[in-house]
Amino acid sequence: MDLDELRRYCLSFPGATEGLQWGDNLLFRVGQKIFAITSLGSFPQALTLKCTPARCAELLEIEGISRAPYVGRYHWIELEHLGVLRDTELRAVIAESYHNIRSKLPRSAQAKLDRFAGKERSPSRSATKRKGQRRRGG
């Protein structure tokens, strides 16, 4: 995977945005929360991602993957370059990072992302019942 493919993939997630920060770092965010970071000034590009504790321990066993500087204690990992993992594995780890960060957003923000992706949920049965009760006055 190269940088252009990485950008396209990260931006394919509902509500994902990109922006430069801290000099030449390209950040991918969902709901204003970072889920991936790569440096444009280094070659090959390193990639920083959020993991679950178990997945972090598993990935740290792979040569070329280490705890990310400053945030490693929060289960962020850094891939020395995009070729450390096969493309399918890399896509899976990026998707996990996105979903880890997205799951920590407030429910209202998650619902907005669902609507953005066209996955609007149908109202629950109890919500429908309450709506009907309000209309009838009770």
C-alpha positions, -999 to +999 in steps of 0.1 A: +000+000+000+013+034-009+004+068+005-023+075-021-040+042-014-037+048+024-054+082+020-082+068-002-088+039+022-088+061+054-112+086+038-136+058+027-149+055+062-181+074+071-172+109+084-135+105+080-115+137+074-079+145+069-057+174+079-021+184+085-009+190+120+024+192+139+044+201+109+042+174+082+019+149+100-012+138+080-040+130+105-071+110+097-100+117+121-136+107+128-157+130+149-126+152+155-108+122+170-076+109+154-076+073+142-045+073+120-013+094+116+014+093+090+043+116+084+046+131+050+082+142+056+097+107+061+102+079+036+091+053+040+060+065+057+054+054+092+018+048+103+004+052+138-029+035+148-051+028+178-056-008+189-074-028+216-051-040+244-051-076+231-045-066+195-018-042+206+001-071+223-004-093+193+009-067+168+039-058+190+052-093+184+058-084+147+091-070+137+087-034+125+058-026+148+064-008+181+046+013+207+039+048+193+059+076+209+039+095+236+007+075+232+019+039+233+006+034+268-029+040+254-024+011+230-013+031+200+012+013+177+036+026+151+044+007+119+079+016+107+066+016+071+034+006+053+050-026+041+053-041+076+019-058+071+003-072+039-023-049+024-052-070+036-038-071+072-030-034+071-065-025+059-079-046+088-058-028+114-068+006+100-105-004+101-101-016+137-085+018+146-113+037+130-140+016+147-121+018+181-122+056+179-157+058+165-170+036+193-158+061+219-178+090+203-211+100+219-241+080+207-255+111+189-223+115+169-223+078+161-260+080+149-250+109+127-222+089+111-247+060+106-271+084+088-241+098+068-233+062+057-270+055+049-274+030+077-301+048+096-315+026+123-352+020+125-367+033+158-369+008+186-403-006+195-404+012+228-396+045+211-424+040+186-448+032+214-438+063+233-444+084+202-478+070+198-486+077+234-476+113+231-499+118+201-529+104+220-521+125+249-509+100+273 
